[in-house]
């Protein structure tokens, strides 16, 4: 399992992020407070408070290519 903080500032960011996640064969969740959202769900992501970074949990240890594809959303 891999966890990182990401920031999705615009609707276009959300669309681009979801497009990248849908290519994954494994589960990816976004966690904001007590809410856990399937990262493949645009509506679910838009229900989160996106003014703050959210935690992304990838349920595999082999997600290097995916992490590279969303590098611009990762909080440094």
PAVO-896727 format. One record per atom (N, C-alpha, C): y, x, z; residue in one letter. Coordinates in steps of 0.1 Angstrom, whole numbers, plus 2048, in hexadecimal, padded with zeros to 3 digits. Each point is the difference from the previous one (the first is absolute). Example, Ala and Ser with C-alpha at 12.3 -4.5 7.8 and 13.67 -1.06 7.14 Angstrom:
residues 2
7C788484Ea 80C7F7800a 80C809800a 80B7FC7F9s 80B809800s 80B7F8808s 
This chain:
residues 76
7F4808800x 80C7F8800x 80C809800x 80A7FC7F8x 80D8077FFx 80B7F7803x 80A804808x 80C7F8804x 80C8087FDx 80A7F97FAx 80D8067FDx 80B7F5801x 80C804802x 80B7F7800x 8067FF7F2x 8037F47FBx 8067FF7F3x 80C7F7801x 8098017F7x 80C7F77FFx 8017FA7F2x 8017F3800x 8017F87F3x 80D7F9801x 80A8067F9x 80E7FB802x 8047F57F6x 7F97FF7F5x 8047F57F6x 7F47F97FBx 8027F57FAx 7F57F87FAx 7F98087F6x 8078087F8x 7FA8097F6x 7F780A807x 80480580Cx 7F7809807x 7F37F9804x 8027F4805x 7F47F8804x 7F67FE7F4x 8067FC7F4x 7F87FE7F4x 7F880D7FCx 80880B800x 7FA80D7FCx 7F580480Ax 8037FE80Dx 7F680480Ax 7F37F77FFx 8027F37FEx 7F47F77FFx 7F88047F3x 8078037F5x 7F98047F4x 7F780D803x 805809808x 7F980C803x 7F47FD809x 8027F780Ax 7F67FD809x 7F47F87F9x 8037F77F7x 7F67F87F9x 7F68097F8x 80480C7FDx 7F78097FAx 7F5806809x 8027FF80Dx 7F780580Ax 7F47F8802x 7F4806802x 7F47F9803x 7FE7FD80Fx 809805808x 7FE7FF80Ex 80C7F8806x 7FF7FC80Dx 80A7F8806x 80C808805x 80C7FA7FEx 80C806804x 8087F5807x 80480380Dx 8087F6808x 80D805803x 80A7F7802x 80D804805x 8017F980Ex 805808809x 8017FC80Ex 80E800805x 8057F5804x 80E7FF805x 8007F880Dx 80180780Bx 7FF7F980Dx 7F27FB802x 7FF7F3802x 7F37F9802x 7FA7FB7F3x 8078027F5x 7FB7FA7F3x 7F980B7F8x 7F47FC7FBx 7F98087F7x 7FE7F97F3x 8058067F5x 8017FA7F3x 7F88077F6x 7F87F97F7x 7F98077F5x 80B8067F7x 7FF80C7FDx 80A8077F8x 8007FC7F1x 7F57F87FCx 7FF7FC7F3x 8077F27FEx 8067FB80Ax 8077F3800x 80F801800x 8067FD7F4x 80F8017FFx 8067F680Ax 7FB7F4801x 8057F6809x 7FF80480Fx 7F5806803x 7FE80580Ex 80A80B803x 80280A7F7x 80A80B802x 80E7FA801x 8037F77F8x 80E7FA801x 8027F880Dx 7F67FD807x 8027F980Dx 80380980Bx 7FE80D7FDx 80380A80Bx 80F804800x 80480680Bx 80E805802x 80080D7F9x 8058007F3x 80180D7F9x 80C808802x 8087FC809x 80C808804x 7FC80C808x 7F4800805x 7FA80B808x 7F38057F8x 7FD80D803x 7F38057FAx 7F57F9806x 7F57FF7F8x 7F47F9805x 7F480A7FFx 7F67FE809x 7F5809800x 7F67FB7F5x 7FB80A7F8x 7F67FD7F6x 7F3806805x 7F57F8800x 7F3805804x 7F77FF7F4x 7FA80C7FCx 7F78007F5x 7F2802806x 7F77F77FDx 7F3800806x 7F68087F8x 80480D7FEx 7F780A7FAx 80680E803x 7F780A7FFx 80580D802x 8038077F3x 7FC7FA7F5x 8028067F3x 80A7F97F8x 80D801804x 80B7F87F9x 80B8097FBx 7FD80D7FEx 80A8097FBx 8087FC7F4x 7F97FB7F6x 8067FC7F3x 80A7F4803x 7FB7F7808x 8087F4803x 80D804808x 7FE80980Ax 80C805808x 80A8077F7x 7FB8087F6x 8098067F7x 8087F67F7x 7F97F57FCx 8067F67F8x 80B7F8807x 80080080Dx 80A7F8807x 80980A809x 80080C7FCx 80780B808x 80F7FC802x 8067FA7F7x 80F7FC801x 8027F680Bx 7F67F9804x 8027F580Bx 7FD80680Dx 7FA80B802x 7FC80680Dx 80C805807x 8027FC80Dx 80A805808x 7FE80F804x 80A8087FFx 7FE80E803x 80680380Dx 
